[in-house]
């Protein structure tokens, strides 16, 4: 493991490159997958989630993944990620994983820029990344990229997730129904593209079913997204982690 000599607490940018060895894996072999993990922001323990996510994905996919981590702005929901301000910032990666809490970013030019320079590089979106950038006014580029719009969530609780696409390769190992640990039901207000819903739950406050996992293809870019992942406990659940691993492989067109 190598690291840039910046502290996550003394500098606004913290980048690590990981090459973890594997215990066991059903997807071992093939070309290296260069993954950029963008993480940080408000409301969540991103330091712990970063460690849990990387370890779990390496256990499932193997040492094929080489991780570059940009971890910035913990406790700062209005933070602008430095790498995402650059031209062609995603071009050197096979995949970008977003696990962020930047729900107070309100700069439409920043959002439009990073989305435009994301196109062509697949994405995996976890939990609050779906609500990040929604106040950019307009946040249309982000909504179009994700394929839907969500502006708020119901109160945190356990709930039942229903597998509504059991034949989809991402959901092949997911149970018919699954009770989550405490998490948040995101309210889907508008569908912006031809998404493929994979899982849903019933929102007790909205009294409507809400999509919790989906795929989207936008301008030739594959996106896998899940609204689950508020608490650290979710990143220890086999059902959640297997689904994210499958989502990664689907996004890079290997599933």
Backbone as numpy.savetxt, mean C-alpha at the origin, in Angstrom:
# Nx Ny Nz CAx CAy CAz Cx Cy Cz
23.18 -5.99 4.49 22.35 -4.80 4.49 23.22 -3.56 4.49
22.87 -2.60 3.66 23.60 -1.34 3.64 22.63 -0.22 3.91
23.15 0.89 4.41 22.27 2.00 4.75 22.93 3.32 4.46
22.14 4.28 3.99 22.61 5.64 3.87 22.80 6.19 5.28
23.82 6.99 5.48 24.15 7.45 6.83 23.31 8.65 7.23
21.99 8.40 7.34 21.08 9.41 7.85 20.26 8.76 8.95
19.98 9.49 10.00 19.10 9.00 11.05 17.66 9.34 10.71
16.73 8.42 11.02 15.31 8.68 10.77 14.81 9.84 11.61
15.54 10.18 12.66 15.07 11.23 13.55 15.83 12.54 13.36
17.05 12.49 12.85 17.84 13.72 12.70 17.81 14.26 11.29
17.25 13.51 10.35 17.21 13.96 8.96 15.84 13.68 8.40
15.36 14.47 7.41 14.03 14.24 6.85 13.96 13.04 5.96
15.07 12.40 5.62 15.01 11.25 4.73 15.81 10.10 5.33
15.23 8.92 5.22 15.87 7.72 5.75 15.71 6.63 4.72
16.81 6.21 4.08 16.74 5.24 2.99 17.58 4.03 3.36
16.97 2.86 3.22 17.67 1.61 3.46 17.49 0.70 2.28
18.50 -0.09 2.00 18.39 -1.11 0.97 18.56 -2.45 1.66
17.59 -3.34 1.46 17.57 -4.60 2.16 17.74 -5.76 1.18
18.45 -6.80 1.61 18.49 -8.04 0.88 18.42 -9.17 1.87
17.23 -9.46 2.37 17.06 -10.45 3.42 17.12 -11.85 2.85
17.71 -12.78 3.58 17.66 -14.18 3.20 16.35 -14.77 3.67
15.99 -15.91 3.13 14.67 -16.45 3.30 14.64 -17.74 4.09
13.61 -17.91 4.88 13.43 -19.16 5.58 12.82 -20.21 4.65
11.68 -19.88 4.09 11.04 -20.75 3.13 10.13 -19.91 2.27
9.88 -20.36 1.05 9.12 -19.50 0.15 8.62 -20.30 -1.04
7.36 -20.04 -1.43 6.79 -20.76 -2.57 7.03 -20.04 -3.88
7.60 -18.84 -3.84 7.83 -18.06 -5.06 9.31 -17.77 -5.27
10.15 -18.59 -4.70 11.59 -18.35 -4.83 12.03 -18.61 -6.27
13.03 -17.85 -6.71 13.52 -17.99 -8.08 13.07 -16.83 -8.94
13.68 -16.68 -10.10 13.31 -15.59 -10.99 14.17 -14.38 -10.77
13.84 -13.31 -11.51 14.62 -12.08 -11.46 14.40 -11.34 -10.15
15.36 -10.52 -9.80 15.22 -9.65 -8.63 14.11 -8.63 -8.87
13.33 -8.38 -7.82 12.27 -7.38 -7.87 12.74 -6.18 -7.06
12.96 -5.07 -7.73 13.39 -3.84 -7.07 12.15 -3.11 -6.55
12.02 -3.08 -5.22 10.83 -2.50 -4.60 11.20 -1.25 -3.81
10.51 -0.17 -4.07 10.62 1.05 -3.28 9.46 1.09 -2.31
9.76 1.10 -1.01 8.73 1.28 0.01 8.76 2.73 0.47
7.64 3.43 0.26 7.48 4.79 0.74 6.58 4.73 1.97
7.09 5.21 3.10 6.32 5.07 4.34 6.58 6.26 5.25
5.70 6.42 6.24 5.79 7.54 7.17 4.50 8.34 7.16
4.43 9.31 8.08 3.25 10.15 8.18 2.62 10.09 9.55
1.36 10.44 9.62 0.65 10.53 10.89 -0.17 9.30 11.22
-0.51 9.17 12.51 -1.54 8.27 13.02 -1.13 6.81 13.20
-0.01 6.36 12.65 0.32 4.95 12.68 1.78 4.74 13.10
2.07 3.52 13.53 3.43 3.14 13.94 4.18 2.61 12.72
4.63 3.52 11.88 5.24 3.10 10.61 6.60 2.44 10.80
7.29 2.75 11.85 8.58 2.11 12.08 8.41 0.61 12.30
7.46 0.23 13.14 7.20 -1.19 13.38 6.60 -1.86 12.16
5.66 -1.18 11.51 5.03 -1.77 10.33 6.02 -2.00 9.20
6.98 -1.11 9.06 8.03 -1.30 8.05 8.77 -2.61 8.28
9.18 -2.84 9.51 9.92 -4.06 9.83 9.08 -5.30 9.63
7.82 -5.27 10.10 6.94 -6.43 9.98 6.63 -6.73 8.51
6.38 -5.69 7.72 6.02 -5.89 6.32 7.17 -6.48 5.53
8.37 -5.93 5.69 9.52 -6.42 4.94 9.84 -7.86 5.30
9.84 -8.16 6.58 10.12 -9.54 7.00 9.09 -10.51 6.44
7.81 -10.14 6.51 6.75 -11.03 6.04 6.80 -11.23 4.53
7.08 -10.18 3.77 7.14 -10.33 2.32 8.35 -11.16 1.90
9.48 -10.99 2.59 10.65 -11.80 2.27 10.42 -13.26 2.60
9.67 -13.53 3.65 9.36 -14.91 3.99 8.46 -15.56 2.94
7.63 -14.76 2.28 6.67 -15.30 1.32 7.17 -15.26 -0.13
7.93 -14.27 -0.47 8.37 -14.10 -1.86 9.83 -14.45 -2.04
10.63 -14.26 -1.01 12.02 -14.69 -1.08 12.99 -13.54 -1.17
14.27 -13.92 -1.25 15.31 -12.91 -1.32 15.42 -12.30 -2.71
14.44 -12.58 -3.55 14.35 -11.90 -4.85 14.08 -10.41 -4.67
13.42 -10.03 -3.58 13.08 -8.63 -3.38 14.29 -7.88 -2.84
14.62 -6.79 -3.50 15.60 -5.85 -2.96 14.86 -4.58 -2.61
14.85 -4.26 -1.33 14.06 -3.16 -0.82 14.87 -1.87 -0.75
14.30 -0.81 -1.24 14.77 0.54 -0.95 13.65 1.22 -0.16
13.99 1.74 1.01 12.99 2.31 1.90 13.20 3.81 2.03
12.18 4.57 1.73 12.16 6.01 2.01 11.13 6.23 3.11
11.63 6.48 4.31 10.80 6.63 5.50 10.96 8.06 6.00
9.91 8.86 5.80 9.98 10.27 6.13 8.69 10.73 6.81
8.79 11.83 7.55 7.61 12.56 7.99 6.77 11.89 9.04
7.35 11.02 9.89 6.55 10.44 10.96 5.97 11.55 11.83
4.67 11.45 12.08 3.98 12.47 12.87 3.66 13.73 12.10
3.93 13.73 10.78 3.71 14.92 9.95 2.80 14.56 8.78
1.50 14.59 8.96 0.59 14.17 7.89 0.56 15.08 6.67
1.20 16.25 6.75 1.27 17.16 5.60 2.63 17.10 4.91
3.44 16.12 5.23 4.80 16.02 4.69 4.77 15.69 3.19
5.73 16.28 2.43 5.93 15.96 1.02 7.18 15.08 0.92
7.04 13.88 0.42 8.15 12.93 0.36 9.17 13.42 -0.67
10.43 13.48 -0.25 11.46 14.11 -1.07 11.62 13.44 -2.43
11.69 12.11 -2.46 11.94 11.43 -3.73 10.79 11.64 -4.70
9.58 11.82 -4.18 8.41 11.96 -5.04 8.30 13.35 -5.66
9.20 14.25 -5.30 9.28 15.55 -5.96 10.15 15.50 -7.21
10.91 14.42 -7.38 11.87 14.33 -8.46 11.21 13.93 -9.78
11.91 14.18 -10.87 11.47 13.71 -12.18 11.74 12.21 -12.27
10.79 11.48 -12.86 10.96 10.04 -13.09 11.38 9.30 -11.82
10.80 9.69 -10.69 11.24 9.17 -9.40 11.00 7.67 -9.24
10.03 7.11 -9.93 9.70 5.69 -9.78 10.33 4.82 -10.86
11.01 5.41 -11.83 11.42 4.69 -13.03 12.44 3.59 -12.77
13.22 3.71 -11.72 14.27 2.72 -11.45 13.78 1.50 -10.67
12.48 1.45 -10.40 11.93 0.38 -9.57 10.91 -0.45 -10.34
10.78 -1.70 -9.93 9.76 -2.57 -10.50 8.41 -2.38 -9.84
8.43 -1.82 -8.63 7.20 -1.68 -7.85 7.42 -0.62 -6.78
6.36 0.16 -6.49 6.36 1.07 -5.35 5.27 0.63 -4.39
5.64 0.38 -3.13 4.68 0.09 -2.07 4.48 1.35 -1.26
3.23 1.79 -1.14 2.90 2.97 -0.36 2.21 2.53 0.94
2.81 2.83 2.07 2.16 2.67 3.38 2.38 3.97 4.12
1.49 4.93 3.89 1.72 6.30 4.33 0.48 6.87 5.03
0.72 7.90 5.82 -0.36 8.64 6.45 -0.22 10.13 6.18
-0.29 10.50 4.91 -0.14 11.90 4.51 -1.50 12.51 4.15
-2.43 12.33 5.06 -3.80 12.75 4.81 -4.05 14.24 4.95
-3.02 15.04 5.21 -3.20 16.50 5.27 -2.41 17.21 4.18
-1.88 16.48 3.24 -1.23 17.10 2.08 -2.31 17.77 1.23
-2.11 19.05 0.92 -3.13 19.78 0.18 -2.58 20.50 -1.05
-1.45 20.02 -1.55 -0.79 20.66 -2.70 -1.11 19.88 -3.97
-2.02 20.37 -4.81 -2.41 19.61 -6.01 -1.28 19.46 -7.02
-0.35 20.43 -7.08 0.75 20.32 -8.04 1.70 19.19 -7.66
1.96 19.05 -6.37 2.80 17.95 -5.89 2.16 16.60 -6.21
0.86 16.48 -5.95 0.16 15.22 -6.20 0.14 14.90 -7.68
-0.20 15.88 -8.49 -0.24 15.66 -9.94 1.13 15.24 -10.46
2.18 15.88 -9.94 3.55 15.57 -10.38 3.92 14.14 -10.05
3.74 13.73 -8.77 4.24 12.40 -8.42 3.40 11.30 -9.07
2.12 11.55 -9.29 1.31 10.55 -9.99 1.78 10.41 -11.43
2.00 11.53 -12.10 2.44 11.48 -13.50 3.75 10.72 -13.65
4.66 10.90 -12.69 5.96 10.24 -12.77 5.96 8.86 -12.11
4.80 8.46 -11.61 4.61 7.09 -11.09 4.17 6.16 -12.22
3.48 6.70 -13.21 2.89 5.89 -14.27 3.95 5.05 -14.96
3.61 3.79 -15.16 4.54 2.83 -15.73 5.19 1.94 -14.70
5.16 2.35 -13.43 5.70 1.54 -12.34 4.54 1.09 -11.46
4.32 -0.22 -11.33 3.19 -0.72 -10.55 3.23 -0.25 -9.10
2.07 -0.34 -8.44 1.95 0.14 -7.07 1.17 -0.84 -6.22
1.52 -0.87 -4.93 0.73 -1.51 -3.89 0.40 -0.44 -2.87
-0.88 -0.27 -2.57 -1.34 0.75 -1.65 -1.91 0.08 -0.40
-1.41 0.49 0.77 -1.85 -0.10 2.03 -2.48 0.97 2.90
-3.67 0.69 3.38 -4.42 1.44 4.38 -4.43 2.94 4.11
-3.78 3.74 4.97 -3.95 5.19 4.92 -3.35 5.83 3.68
-2.58 5.10 2.89 -2.16 5.65 1.60 -3.37 5.96 0.73
-4.47 5.22 0.94 -5.70 5.46 0.18 -6.29 6.83 0.54
-6.17 7.22 1.81 -6.69 8.52 2.25 -5.65 9.64 2.14
-4.40 9.29 1.90 -3.39 10.31 1.70 -3.72 11.13 0.45
-3.44 12.43 0.52 -3.53 13.34 -0.64 -4.96 13.69 -1.02
-5.96 13.24 -0.26 -7.35 13.45 -0.66 -7.79 14.91 -0.56
-7.04 15.72 0.19 -7.40 17.13 0.34 -6.58 18.04 -0.57
-6.03 17.49 -1.64 -5.19 18.30 -2.52 -5.99 19.34 -3.30
-7.25 19.16 -3.48 -8.17 20.14 -4.09 -7.68 20.72 -5.42
-7.76 20.01 -6.52 -8.37 18.70 -6.58 -7.35 17.58 -6.39
-7.84 16.45 -5.90 -7.00 15.26 -5.76 -7.31 14.25 -6.87
-7.87 14.76 -7.96 -8.31 13.88 -9.05 -7.22 12.93 -9.54
-5.96 13.39 -9.72 -4.95 12.44 -10.21 -4.77 11.22 -9.29
-4.84 11.44 -7.98 -4.69 10.32 -7.05 -5.90 9.41 -7.08
-7.10 9.98 -7.14 -8.31 9.17 -7.23 -8.32 8.35 -8.53
-7.93 8.97 -9.63 -7.88 8.26 -10.90 -6.86 7.13 -10.85
-5.72 7.39 -10.22 -4.68 6.38 -10.10 -5.18 5.19 -9.29
-5.80 5.44 -8.15 -6.31 4.36 -7.30 -7.53 3.68 -7.89
-8.32 4.44 -8.63 -9.55 3.90 -9.20 -10.79 4.20 -8.39
-10.63 4.86 -7.25 -11.78 5.21 -6.43 -11.42 6.36 -5.50
-12.44 6.86 -4.81 -12.28 7.98 -3.88 -12.84 7.60 -2.52
-12.04 7.82 -1.47 -12.50 7.67 -0.09 -12.02 8.88 0.69
-12.91 9.46 1.49 -12.59 10.66 2.25 -12.65 10.45 3.76
-13.24 9.34 4.22 -13.38 9.14 5.66 -13.56 7.65 5.94
-13.48 7.32 7.22 -13.65 5.92 7.63 -14.57 5.84 8.84
-15.15 4.66 9.01 -15.98 4.39 10.18 -15.09 4.17 11.41
-15.72 4.11 12.57 -14.98 3.89 13.80 -14.26 2.55 13.78
-13.15 2.48 14.47 -12.33 1.28 14.52 -13.06 0.16 15.26
-12.99 -1.05 14.70 -13.64 -2.22 15.29 -13.19 -3.47 14.55
-13.54 -4.62 15.07 -13.39 -5.86 14.31 -14.55 -5.96 13.32
-14.29 -6.57 12.17 -15.36 -6.76 11.20 -15.05 -7.96 10.30
-16.08 -8.43 9.62 -15.94 -9.59 8.75 -15.63 -9.16 7.32
-14.56 -9.71 6.77 -14.18 -9.47 5.38 -14.65 -10.66 4.55
-15.31 -10.37 3.45 -15.84 -11.40 2.55 -15.00 -11.45 1.27
-14.55 -12.62 0.92 -13.83 -12.84 -0.33 -14.84 -12.91 -1.46
-14.88 -11.89 -2.31 -15.87 -11.84 -3.38 -15.26 -12.17 -4.75
-14.00 -12.58 -4.76 -13.34 -12.96 -6.01 -12.44 -14.17 -5.76
-13.01 -15.29 -5.30 -12.18 -16.44 -4.92 -11.37 -17.05 -6.05
-11.75 -16.77 -7.30 -11.01 -17.31 -8.44 -9.86 -16.39 -8.88
-9.79 -15.20 -8.31 -8.70 -14.28 -8.66 -7.42 -14.78 -8.00
-6.29 -14.75 -8.70 -5.05 -15.30 -8.11 -4.63 -14.63 -6.81
-4.96 -13.35 -6.63 -4.61 -12.69 -5.36 -5.37 -13.29 -4.19
-6.61 -13.73 -4.45 -7.49 -14.18 -3.38 -7.58 -15.69 -3.25
-6.76 -16.42 -3.97 -6.91 -17.87 -4.02 -6.68 -18.54 -2.67
-5.86 -17.96 -1.81 -5.59 -18.55 -0.50 -6.37 -17.86 0.62
-7.20 -16.90 0.26 -7.94 -16.14 1.27 -9.23 -16.89 1.61
-9.60 -16.95 2.89 -10.82 -17.69 3.25 -12.08 -17.02 2.71
-13.17 -17.77 2.73 -14.45 -17.23 2.26 -14.85 -16.00 3.08
-14.67 -16.09 4.38 -14.86 -14.95 5.26 -13.75 -14.95 6.31
-13.47 -13.78 6.83 -12.39 -13.63 7.82 -12.70 -12.48 8.74
-12.56 -12.70 10.05 -12.78 -11.65 11.03 -11.44 -10.97 11.31
-11.39 -9.68 11.08 -10.16 -8.92 11.26 -9.92 -8.61 12.73
-8.67 -8.34 13.11 -8.46 -7.61 14.36 -8.98 -6.18 14.17
-8.97 -5.39 15.21 -9.51 -4.02 15.13 -8.88 -3.25 13.98
-9.71 -2.67 13.13 -9.25 -1.91 11.98 -10.33 -0.90 11.62
-10.15 -0.21 10.51 -11.08 0.83 10.09 -11.71 0.46 8.75
-13.01 0.68 8.63 -13.73 0.49 7.37 -13.71 1.82 6.62
-13.01 1.84 5.50 -12.98 3.04 4.67 -14.25 3.10 3.83
-14.83 4.29 3.76 -16.07 4.49 3.02 -15.72 4.88 1.58
-16.15 4.05 0.64 -15.88 4.29 -0.78 -16.99 5.17 -1.33
-16.65 6.40 -1.67 -17.65 7.38 -2.07 -17.89 7.42 -3.57
-16.85 7.12 -4.35 -17.00 7.17 -5.80 -15.95 6.28 -6.45
-16.37 5.54 -7.46 -15.44 4.74 -8.25 -15.05 5.56 -9.47
-13.74 5.73 -9.66 -13.22 6.58 -10.73 -12.76 5.77 -11.94
-12.63 4.48 -11.80 -12.13 3.68 -12.91 -12.70 2.28 -12.86
-12.23 1.45 -13.77 -12.71 0.07 -13.85 -11.98 -0.82 -12.87
-12.24 -0.63 -11.58 -11.58 -1.45 -10.58 -12.16 -2.85 -10.57
-11.38 -3.79 -10.03 -11.87 -5.15 -9.79 -11.92 -5.37 -8.29
-13.11 -5.30 -7.68 -13.22 -5.53 -6.24 -12.89 -6.98 -5.90
-12.10 -7.18 -4.85 -11.70 -8.53 -4.45 -12.27 -8.93 -3.10
-12.47 -7.98 -2.21 -13.00 -8.25 -0.88 -13.80 -7.07 -0.40
-14.79 -7.35 0.46 -15.64 -6.27 0.97 -16.04 -6.56 2.41
-16.57 -5.54 3.06 -17.15 -5.70 4.38 -18.39 -4.83 4.46
-19.24 -5.11 5.44 -20.45 -4.32 5.62 -20.16 -3.21 6.61
-20.37 -1.98 6.19 -20.15 -0.83 7.06 -21.38 -0.58 7.93
-21.22 -0.72 9.23 -22.38 -0.58 10.12 -22.85 0.86 10.20
-21.96 1.82 10.00 -22.36 3.22 10.06 -23.02 3.67 8.76
-22.51 3.22 7.64 -23.10 3.58 6.34 -24.23 2.64 5.94
-24.28 1.46 6.58 -25.26 0.42 6.25 -25.16 0.04 4.78
-23.91 -0.02 4.31 -23.63 -0.42 2.94 -22.34 -1.24 2.92
-22.22 -2.10 1.90 -20.97 -2.82 1.71 -19.89 -1.86 1.22
-18.68 -2.04 1.75 -17.55 -1.22 1.36 -16.41 -2.12 0.86
-15.85 -1.77 -0.28 -14.72 -2.52 -0.83 -13.50 -2.30 0.06
-12.80 -3.39 0.41 -11.59 -3.28 1.23 -10.34 -3.72 0.48
-10.52 -4.41 -0.65 -9.37 -4.83 -1.46 -9.78 -4.79 -2.92
-8.90 -4.28 -3.79 -9.23 -4.22 -5.20 -7.96 -4.13 -6.04
-8.13 -4.30 -7.34 -7.07 -4.02 -8.30 -7.56 -2.99 -9.29
-6.60 -2.31 -9.91 -6.93 -1.30 -10.90 -5.78 -1.23 -11.89
-6.10 -1.01 -13.14 -5.09 -0.79 -14.16 -5.35 0.57 -14.78
-4.37 1.47 -14.64 -4.53 2.86 -15.08 -3.37 3.25 -15.97
-3.68 3.54 -17.21 -2.67 3.94 -18.20 -1.49 2.97 -18.21
-1.82 1.69 -18.25 -0.81 0.64 -18.34 -0.10 0.32 -17.04
-0.58 0.88 -15.93 0.05 0.68 -14.63 -0.85 -0.16 -13.74
-0.32 -1.25 -13.20 -1.09 -2.11 -12.32 -1.04 -1.60 -10.88
-2.21 -1.56 -10.23 -2.30 -1.11 -8.84 -3.08 -2.15 -8.05
-2.51 -2.59 -6.93 -3.22 -3.41 -5.95 -3.41 -2.57 -4.70
-4.59 -2.60 -4.11 -4.85 -1.76 -2.94 -5.68 -2.48 -1.90
-5.40 -2.19 -0.65 -6.22 -2.65 0.46 -6.34 -1.54 1.48
-7.54 -1.35 2.02 -7.74 -0.34 3.05 -7.40 -0.87 4.43
-7.08 -2.13 4.57 -6.71 -2.72 5.86 -5.28 -2.34 6.23
-4.99 -2.31 7.54 -3.61 -2.09 7.97 -3.42 -0.96 8.95
-4.45 -0.64 9.74 -4.32 0.48 10.67 -3.36 0.17 11.82
-3.57 -0.97 12.47 -2.78 -1.34 13.65 -1.68 -2.33 13.29
-0.66 -2.37 14.14 0.45 -3.29 13.91 -0.01 -4.74 13.88
-1.05 -5.06 14.63 -1.52 -6.45 14.69 -1.91 -6.98 13.32
-2.41 -6.09 12.45 -2.78 -6.54 11.11 -1.57 -7.07 10.35
-0.39 -6.51 10.62 0.82 -6.92 9.92 1.41 -8.21 10.51
0.63 -8.86 11.37 1.00 -10.17 11.91 -0.02 -11.23 11.53
-1.01 -10.87 10.70 -2.09 -11.77 10.31 -1.75 -12.48 9.00
-1.78 -13.81 9.02 -1.45 -14.59 7.82 -2.34 -14.22 6.64
-3.63 -14.03 6.90 -4.56 -13.76 5.82 -4.21 -12.44 5.12
-3.92 -11.43 5.91 -3.56 -10.13 5.36 -2.23 -10.19 4.62
-1.23 -10.80 5.24 0.11 -10.83 4.66 0.16 -11.66 3.39
-0.54 -12.78 3.36 -0.58 -13.60 2.14 -1.23 -12.82 1.00
-2.27 -12.08 1.32 -2.95 -11.29 0.29 -2.04 -10.19 -0.25
-1.30 -9.53 0.62 -0.39 -8.48 0.16 0.73 -9.08 -0.69
1.26 -10.22 -0.28 2.31 -10.88 -1.08 1.79 -11.22 -2.47
0.58 -11.77 -2.53 -0.01 -12.06 -3.83 -0.24 -10.78 -4.63
-0.63 -9.71 -3.93 -0.84 -8.43 -4.60 0.44 -7.90 -5.21
1.55 -8.07 -4.52 2.85 -7.66 -5.06 3.16 -8.43 -6.33
3.00 -9.74 -6.28 3.31 -10.57 -7.44 2.38 -10.26 -8.61
1.10 -10.01 -8.31 0.17 -9.63 -9.38 0.58 -8.30 -9.99
0.95 -7.35 -9.15 1.29 -6.01 -9.65 2.48 -6.04 -10.60
3.44 -6.92 -10.34 4.61 -7.01 -11.22 4.41 -8.08 -12.31
3.14 -8.50 -12.45 2.73 -9.39 -13.54 3.37 -10.77 -13.43
3.47 -11.28 -12.20 4.00 -12.63 -11.97 2.97 -13.55 -11.35
1.71 -13.15 -11.36 0.66 -13.98 -10.78 -0.58 -13.92 -11.65
